[in-house]
């Protein structure tokens, strides 16, 4: 009798452990020219956005793109971010963008320090490959701000926040009216690889 109970308990624990592992959020490593950033992706809260990000990562699309936009802390600024994932070092869009995805900003996640969100245009459902990392709590980007839709959080930095801080502090320049806050020395995304 005792052996049967012990066997049943072991089976239950094994099954729940396997189920937990299967539903665990994936993690990925962003290797940059200024250091590595490890991230957890919230597949449970932003499944469309995470799948989109992983599709780009698996295809190697992010390799050789840059963090092309830095918004550093400044008096009266609503946001502080580093943005990348779509342009190459010569400030050209990398070919191979996938179709835009649905904005998942209604998932309850906030644009707090260290979280990753999708960059988008004026239309809420216009995000493709570009993402940004929030360097401070950017409440202004939470739904319904700034335009009723908000910006969809889909992950967070779990290691390497000091690299994010180093990137946001890098010297920047304005190239023209479109490209502002461009790092003087390109901050290259060497690769994005899923590690779990």
C-alpha positions in Angstrom: 0.0 0.0 0.0 2.8 2.4 1.0 4.7 1.6 -2.2 1.6 2.3 -4.3 1.1 5.7 -2.6 4.7 6.6 -3.0 4.6 5.6 -6.7 1.5 7.7 -7.3 3.1 10.7 -5.6 6.2 10.4 -7.7 4.1 10.2 -10.9 2.1 13.3 -9.8 5.2 15.3 -9.1 6.9 14.2 -12.3 3.8 15.1 -14.4 3.4 18.5 -12.7 7.1 19.2 -13.1 6.9 18.3 -16.8 3.8 20.5 -17.3 5.5 23.4 -15.5 8.5 23.0 -17.8 6.3 22.9 -20.9 4.5 26.1 -19.9 7.5 28.0 -18.7 8.2 31.3 -20.5 11.2 31.1 -23.0 14.4 33.0 -22.4 16.7 34.5 -25.0 20.1 36.1 -25.1 20.6 39.3 -27.0 24.4 39.5 -27.8 25.4 43.1 -28.5 28.7 44.9 -29.2 28.4 46.4 -25.7 27.6 43.2 -23.8 24.9 40.6 -23.4 21.3 41.0 -22.3 19.3 38.0 -21.1 15.5 38.3 -21.4 12.4 36.4 -20.4 9.6 36.4 -22.9 6.0 36.5 -21.6 4.5 33.9 -23.9 1.7 33.5 -21.3 0.7 37.2 -21.5 1.7 38.2 -25.0 1.6 35.1 -27.2 1.3 36.8 -30.6 4.1 39.2 -29.8 6.4 36.6 -28.4 5.9 34.3 -31.4 6.7 37.2 -33.7 9.9 38.0 -31.8 10.9 34.3 -31.8 10.2 34.0 -35.5 12.6 36.9 -36.2 15.2 35.5 -33.8 15.1 32.0 -35.2 15.4 33.3 -38.8 18.6 35.3 -37.8 16.8 38.5 -38.8 18.1 40.5 -35.8 21.7 39.6 -36.5 23.6 42.7 -37.6 20.8 45.1 -36.8 21.5 47.9 -34.3 20.0 49.9 -31.4 19.4 52.9 -33.7 17.4 55.1 -31.3 18.5 56.1 -27.8 16.2 58.4 -25.8 18.3 59.3 -22.7 17.1 60.8 -19.5 16.5 64.5 -19.9 14.5 67.2 -18.0 10.8 67.0 -18.8 11.2 63.8 -20.8 8.3 61.3 -20.6 10.3 58.3 -21.8 13.8 56.8 -21.6 14.4 53.8 -24.0 16.8 52.1 -26.3 15.2 50.9 -29.5 16.5 48.5 -32.1 15.8 45.4 -34.2 15.1 46.8 -37.7 17.9 48.9 -39.1 21.5 48.1 -40.1 24.6 50.2 -39.2 24.2 52.3 -42.4 20.7 53.2 -41.1 18.9 51.2 -43.7 15.9 49.0 -43.0 16.9 45.3 -43.0 14.9 43.5 -45.7 12.6 40.7 -44.6 10.1 42.4 -42.3 7.1 40.2 -41.6 3.5 41.4 -41.6 2.5 43.7 -38.7 1.0 42.1 -35.6 -1.9 42.8 -33.3 -1.1 45.1 -30.5 -1.3 43.2 -27.2 -0.9 46.2 -24.9 -4.2 45.2 -23.1 -2.4 42.3 -21.4 -2.0 44.1 -18.1 1.8 44.4 -18.3 3.4 47.8 -17.7 6.3 49.6 -19.4 8.4 49.4 -16.3 12.2 49.6 -16.1 13.8 46.6 -17.8 10.8 45.5 -19.8 10.7 45.0 -23.5 8.0 46.4 -25.7 7.1 46.5 -29.4 7.9 49.7 -31.3 5.1 50.7 -33.7 3.9 53.5 -36.0 0.8 55.6 -35.7 -1.5 52.6 -36.1 -1.8 50.4 -33.0 -1.4 47.2 -35.0 1.7 48.2 -37.0 4.6 46.6 -35.1 6.9 44.3 -37.0 10.5 43.7 -35.9 11.5 46.7 -33.9 11.4 46.6 -30.1 12.6 48.8 -27.3 13.8 48.3 -23.7 12.4 50.6 -21.1 15.3 52.2 -19.1 12.9 53.7 -16.6 9.2 53.3 -15.6 7.7 54.8 -18.8 4.1 55.1 -17.6 3.3 57.4 -20.6 3.6 54.3 -22.8 1.1 52.2 -20.9 -2.4 51.6 -22.4 -4.4 53.8 -22.9 -1.6 56.3 -23.4 -0.6 58.0 -25.5 -3.2 57.3 -28.2 -5.7 54.9 -26.6 -3.7 51.8 -27.6 -0.4 51.8 -25.6 2.7 49.9 -26.3 2.7 46.1 -25.8 5.1 44.7 -23.2 6.3 41.2 -24.0 9.3 40.5 -21.9 11.8 41.7 -19.3 15.6 41.8 -18.8 16.6 39.2 -16.3 20.4 39.6 -16.7 22.4 42.5 -18.1 20.4 45.6 -17.1 23.8 47.2 -16.6 24.4 46.7 -20.3 21.1 48.5 -21.1 22.3 51.4 -18.8 25.6 51.5 -20.7 23.8 51.7 -24.0 21.5 54.5 -23.0 24.5 56.5 -21.8 26.4 56.1 -25.1 27.0 59.4 -27.1 24.3 60.1 -29.6 23.7 62.4 -32.6 20.8 63.5 -34.7 21.2 62.6 -38.4 18.1 64.4 -39.7 14.5 65.0 -38.7 13.7 61.3 -38.8 16.8 59.7 -37.3 17.4 61.3 -33.9 19.3 59.9 -30.9 21.5 57.7 -33.1 24.6 56.3 -31.3 27.8 57.9 -32.6 29.4 54.4 -32.5 26.8 51.8 -33.7 25.5 49.4 -31.0 25.2 46.2 -32.9 22.9 43.4 -32.1 25.2 40.5 -33.0 22.5 37.8 -32.4 19.4 36.9 -30.6 19.3 33.3 -29.5 16.7 31.3 -27.5 18.5 29.7 -24.5 15.5 27.9 -22.9 
